[in-house]
Amino acid sequence: MRDRTAASFAMNCGGSAVIEFALLAPVFLMLLFGSIEFGRLLWTQQALQQVAIAGARCMAVAQGAIQSSTCASGGSYSAASTKSYIETTASGWGISVQDADVTLDNTATCGGVTGFSQVTITNNFNTPVPQIVLLAAGGTSLTATACYPNNPF
């Protein structure tokens, strides 16, 4: 009788789907959330780069501005106005950028050529699922730098 019960138990396939799901679900969820978070990380890097480009251009155009510009105050370049413009542009992308995250240089050398405006933005990317995505746990530092030739007029 005992051998018959053991054989019957070994041949029973009921519940095997639950066990297979329990073994594969964590792997599937890690791949799913990992892909989503990696996509968010790349999107955030690209958004920071676009904000840096817009900030460098605004700063360069303000160098020789005759009329009022978003990055100029009283017809001349203003670092405070430029940082405010960068923060506003970043918030349009859904990214929070603080004054301390932005470095401005209105007399930069880019690619061995002088006379450029340069913006560098540093941001810390944090994921809401750090236990699943160990790559971004504790935050990943992202940096975007852009140069634009100063307005000679």
N, C-alpha and C positions, 0 to 999 in steps of 0.2 A: 504494500500500500504506500509505503513511504517512497519507494522508487518511482511509483506511478505519479505521485504528487510533484516530485522534483522534476520529472520529465515534462509534466504538464506545465509547470511553471516556466521551464526553459523554452518551451515552444510558444508561450503566450507572447504576442507582440503588442498588446494593449499598453499604452503609456510610453512607447518608444519615441513618439513624436514630441512629447513633452521633454524628454531627456535630450533629444537632439536639439530642440529649440533652446533649452537651458545652456547647452554647450556652445551653440553658435551665436546666440543673441548678443553676448558681450562683445564678441569680435565684430559682428555686424554694426553694432552701435558705435564702437570705437572708430570704425572706418567711416561711418556716416557723419558723426560729429567732427571727426578729424578733418574730413574733406570740407565741411562747412566752415570750420574755423580757419583752415588754411586759406580758403577763398576770401574770408573776411580780412585776414592778414594781408594778402596781396592787394585787395581793394583799398585798404587803409593806406598802404605804402604808395599806391598810385595816386590816391587823393591827396596825400601829403606832398607828393611831387608836383601835382597840378597847382596846389596852393603856393608852393615855393616859387614856381614859375610866374604865377600871377603877381606875387609880392615883389619879385625881382624886377619885373617889367614896370610895375607901378612906381617903384623906387627909382628906377633909371629914368623914366619919363619925367619924374618930378625934379630931377637934377637941374634941368634947364627950363623948367616950367615958367612961361610968361603968365599964363592964366592959372587959376586955382586948379589943383589936382587933388585926388583922393588922398595921395601920399604926401601932399605939400601943405604947408601952412603959411599963409601970407606970401605965396608965390615962390617959396623955397622949400627944399626937401626937409621933411620932419620925420625923425625916427619914431616918435610916438604915434603920428598919424599912420605911418607905414605898418607898425605893429598892430594898430587897431584895425586897419584894412585886412591884414593877414588873419587876424582872429575872426573877423566877420566872414571872410571868404571860407575859412575852415569850418565855421559853424554851419555854413550853407551846405557843406559836404557831410555834416553830422559828426565832425571831429572837434574835440575840445583842445584848443591850443592856448597856453598861458604865455605871458610876456617872457618868462624865464626860458621857455622852449624855443624862442626865436633869436637868432643871431643875425645882425645886419652889418654889412660892410659896403659902403658906397664908393670905396676906392680899391676894389679887389683886383687881383690878377687871376684871370681864368684862362687856362690853356696857354700860359706864357705871354698873354697879351694884357696890358694894363687898361684901366678905364672902364671897369665893369662894376655893376651893382650885384652883390651876392647875398642871397638869403639862404640860411640853413635852419631847418626846423627839425627838432628832436621830439619824438613822442613815444610814449610807452603804451604798447598794445597789450590789453588785458583781455583774457578770455573768460566767459562765464562758466566754462566747464573745464577747469584746470586739472581735475582728477582724471578726466578722460584724455585730454590733450596735453600730455606732459611736455611737448615741445614749447608751448607758450605759457607754461605754469610760472607764475611770479612775474609775468610781463616780459615782452620782447621789445627791445629798444629799436625803434625805426628812425632813420635819418633821411631827410631829403634836402638836396642842395641844388640851387639854380642860379645861373648867371645871366645877366642881360646887359648889353652895351649901354653906357650912359648917354643921355641925350646931349649932344654937343651944342645945341642952340638954346 
